[in-house]
Amino acid sequence: MTDRARPAAPGRGGTLLLLLAALALCLTTAVPVGAGTPSPAAGDGPDVGHLRARGWPVPGTLPRRLRLVLAEERRLDGRPVTGGEDTDGTYVHLGYSDGESVVSVFIQKGRLDATSLSDWHVRERFGHTIWVRDPGNVIWSSGDYVYTVLADAPADVVDAAVAALPHDAEPGLWERLARNVDRALTWMGRLG
């Protein structure tokens, strides 16, 4: 027998106390409607018209019943965008949820520098190249944007969300051949 005390199984009063504590926690941490999180009857969620007008690609929903619950544009230093500044040096944070899972999508203008992704693993999914750190951390480029997905969700939910977001079209045979020849010549130049 050990000297450690074992927690007692909650009796009737203990169970009620646990339920009341859980309810109190939920009520004190709830975000009021209108404070960035729409109520279930809020339709499309946050107003994203201003983001779309500024050229940001903002899907209103993602597969697996993921609804947009947060949409904000911020400067790279974290400060909010005040109005007329250029979208260079800013990013958009989109938050999606189905009530259980949370998927955050960060969109920034630019192209992905794959050489800086030393802790990430390149993967081919859905016919596209993406970089994965773990099932909930995914990054890729599409057009003039870099997409980063951070999720607290099952892998199939993350996969569905990533597949639904924009991706570059896969290069054709001649583009792939030219890219590989260029890589081989670069590699040979480093040897010489």
Residue pairs with C-beta under 8 A, 6 or more apart in sequence:
8 14
10 17
10 18
31 37
33 39
33 42
36 46
36 69
36 70
36 72
37 69
37 70
38 45
38 46
38 69
44 60
44 68
45 60
45 67
45 68
45 69
45 71
46 68
46 69
46 70
46 71
47 71
48 58
48 60
48 68
48 71
51 58
51 71
51 73
51 92
52 58
54 73
54 87
55 87
56 73
56 87
56 92
56 107
57 107
57 145
57 166
58 68
58 71
58 92
58 94
59 68
59 94
59 164
59 165
60 67
60 68
61 67
61 68
61 96
62 96
62 103
62 160
62 161
62 164
62 165
63 160
63 161
63 163
63 164
64 98
64 101
64 156
64 157
64 160
64 161
65 98
66 96
66 97
66 98
66 101
66 103
66 157
66 161
67 96
67 97
67 98
68 94
68 95
68 96
69 95
69 96
69 97
70 93
70 94
70 95
71 92
71 93
71 94
71 95
72 80
72 92
72 93
73 80
73 81
73 87
73 90
73 91
73 92
73 93
74 80
74 81
74 90
74 91
74 92
74 93
75 81
75 85
75 89
75 90
76 89
76 90
76 91
76 108
81 90
87 109
88 109
90 108
90 109
91 106
91 107
91 108
92 106
92 107
92 108
93 104
93 105
93 106
94 104
94 105
94 106
94 107
95 102
95 103
95 104
95 105
96 102
96 103
96 104
96 105
96 161
97 103
98 157
101 151
101 152
101 153
101 154
101 157
102 151
102 152
102 153
103 149
103 150
103 151
103 153
103 157
103 158
103 161
104 149
104 150
104 151
105 147
105 148
105 149
105 161
105 165
106 147
106 148
106 149
106 150
107 145
107 146
107 147
107 148
108 145
108 146
108 148
109 144
109 145
109 146
110 141
110 144
110 145
110 146
111 141
111 144
111 146
112 131
112 139
112 140
112 141
112 146
114 122
114 131
117 131
117 139
119 133
120 131
120 132
120 133
120 137
120 139
121 131
121 132
121 133
122 129
122 130
122 131
123 129
123 130
123 131
123 132
124 130
125 159
125 162
125 163
126 159
126 162
126 163
126 167
127 167
127 170
128 140
128 167
128 168
128 170
129 140
130 138
130 139
130 140
130 162
131 138
131 139
131 140
132 138
135 151
135 155
135 158
136 149
136 150
136 151
136 152
136 153
136 158
137 148
137 149
137 150
137 151
138 148
138 149
138 158
138 162
139 146
139 147
139 148
139 149
140 146
140 147
140 162
140 167
141 147
141 168
142 165
142 166
142 167
142 168
143 166
143 168
145 166
147 165
147 166
149 158
149 161
149 162
149 165
151 157
151 158
151 161
153 161
171 179
